Amino acid sequence: MIGLLAPLVGATVKTMCMSMLSEKLLQQVILILLRRLVESTKNEVDDKILQAYEKSIAK
């Protein structure tokens, strides 16, 4: 029974780890793009959006 469950559990954990890594990578790419956008403009609205996004990532 354990021999049948081990590959299933292993595959599930691997999928979850890869999904989490992909999510972190996507968050970092979005953060880089937002920072470049904020640096290219002079308004304060995008500054607030960047701050809110940075706070949400820090959680």
CYANA upper distance limits for C-alpha pairs under 8 A (distance plus 0.5 A):
  1 MET  CA      5 LEU  CA      7.00
  2 ILE  CA      6 ALA  CA      6.48
  3 GLY  CA      7 PRO  CA      7.97
  4 LEU  CA      8 LEU  CA      7.74
  5 LEU  CA      9 VAL  CA      6.58
  6 ALA  CA     10 GLY  CA      6.48
  7 PRO  CA     11 ALA  CA      6.50
  8 LEU  CA     12 THR  CA      6.69
  9 VAL  CA     13 VAL  CA      6.67
 10 GLY  CA     14 LYS  CA      6.63
 11 ALA  CA     15 THR  CA      6.62
 12 THR  CA     16 MET  CA      6.72
 13 VAL  CA     17 CYS  CA      6.66
 14 LYS  CA     18 MET  CA      6.70
 15 THR  CA     19 SER  CA      6.57
 16 MET  CA     20 MET  CA      6.65
 17 CYS  CA     21 LEU  CA      6.70
 18 MET  CA     22 SER  CA      6.62
 19 SER  CA     23 GLU  CA      6.69
 20 MET  CA     24 LYS  CA      6.76
 21 LEU  CA     25 LEU  CA      6.67
 22 SER  CA     26 LEU  CA      6.63
 23 GLU  CA     27 GLN  CA      6.69
 24 LYS  CA     28 GLN  CA      6.79
 25 LEU  CA     29 VAL  CA      6.79
 26 LEU  CA     30 ILE  CA      6.70
 27 GLN  CA     31 LEU  CA      6.62
 27 GLN  CA     57 ILE  CA      8.10
 28 GLN  CA     32 ILE  CA      6.71
 29 VAL  CA     33 LEU  CA      6.77
 30 ILE  CA     34 LEU  CA      6.56
 31 LEU  CA     35 ARG  CA      6.64
 31 LEU  CA     50 LEU  CA      8.24
 31 LEU  CA     53 TYR  CA      8.20
 31 LEU  CA     54 GLU  CA      8.06
 32 ILE  CA     36 ARG  CA      6.85
 33 LEU  CA     37 LEU  CA      6.73
 34 LEU  CA     38 VAL  CA      6.61
 34 LEU  CA     50 LEU  CA      6.89
 35 ARG  CA     39 GLU  CA      6.68
 35 ARG  CA     50 LEU  CA      7.52
 36 ARG  CA     40 SER  CA      6.77
 37 LEU  CA     41 THR  CA      7.07
 37 LEU  CA     46 ASP  CA      8.38
 38 VAL  CA     42 LYS  CA      8.04
 38 VAL  CA     46 ASP  CA      6.37
 38 VAL  CA     47 ASP  CA      6.53
 38 VAL  CA     50 LEU  CA      8.07
 43 ASN  CA     47 ASP  CA      7.94
 44 GLU  CA     48 LYS  CA      6.94
 45 VAL  CA     49 ILE  CA      6.93
 46 ASP  CA     50 LEU  CA      6.61
 47 ASP  CA     51 GLN  CA      6.77
 48 LYS  CA     52 ALA  CA      6.65
 49 ILE  CA     53 TYR  CA      6.64
 50 LEU  CA     54 GLU  CA      6.60
 51 GLN  CA     55 LYS  CA      6.72
 52 ALA  CA     56 SER  CA      6.72
 53 TYR  CA     57 ILE  CA      6.75
 54 GLU  CA     58 ALA  CA      6.70
 55 LYS  CA     59 LYS  CA      7.25
